[in-house]
Amino acid sequence: MEALKNKVALVTGASRGIGKAIAHAFAREGANVAICGRKPDTLEQAARECETNCGNGLAGKVLPVVCHLGHASEIQRLVETTLREFGRVDILVNNAATNIAQKPVLQVDEAQFDKMVEINLKSAFRLIQAAAPAMCARGWGSIINIASISGLRPQYQGMLYSMTKAALIMMTKSYAQELGPSGVRVNAIAPGLIRTVLSEYYWKDPGRLEQSLARQPIRHLGEPEEVAETAVLLAGDGASYITGQVFVVDGGRLSPIDFL
């Protein structure tokens, strides 16, 4: 229960779903955690839930910061607020994402393209550029990008989501290559079908859910907490020899033959 004791984490998109589960797990392991989201009510509720669930002597503090990740100025304020309250950022989790263009490729428009790149990709770039220099100077840091199996194999009628997640994976590998000598590890997690609002199209309909689960060896719908435990591993010293990797958390849905 002390894997992240005395560490400071910043988790985006943490008012619900995977981001909230990661923030809870980090605080449980002793980290102080800054969480961000767009809606004050849901963000503050997530912080209260985290403090309630982790209410023991090992739990860290949780700081909710309202932030629209589509605006560079708000990202800068998010980082500055975290530094002012906690002094540094040791762990950065780029989790926030959107999927506003679930449609045939020829129906996607340029405004949707720009929005998806802004939120799913550029926000991660901006946050890493803001937080990583100090990590490098201290000689320790862990950056975790939440990608998707859709970034490894295209999602049908989900080109923009797949495209941005694939780019996030390559961004992960590029940062890992260059920041590794300075003691900063950069990895990605690629979840499969997880019980979140973003993916409810695939699991709320019983027939569609059954069809999805039939394609994976572990026959249950993934839970945000199952992704969070992988994030805990990657955030701490237990993963000191791991960087530039993509950890697929999908119940075995993608098999090695998919990549041959």
Secondary structure, 3 states (H helix, E strand, C coil): CCCCCCCEEEECCCCCHHHHHHHHHHHHCCCEEEEEECCHHHHHHHHHHHHHHCCCCCCCCEEEEECCCCCHHHHHHHHHHHHHHHCCCCEEEECCCCCCCCCCHHHCCHHHHHHHHHHHHHHHHHHHHHHHHHHHHHCCEEEEEECCHHHCCCCCCCHHHHHHHHHHHHHHHHHHHHHHHHCEEEEEEEECCECCCCCHHHHCCHHHHHHHHCCCCCCCCECHHHHHHHHHHHHCHHHCCCCCCEEEECCCCCCHHHHC
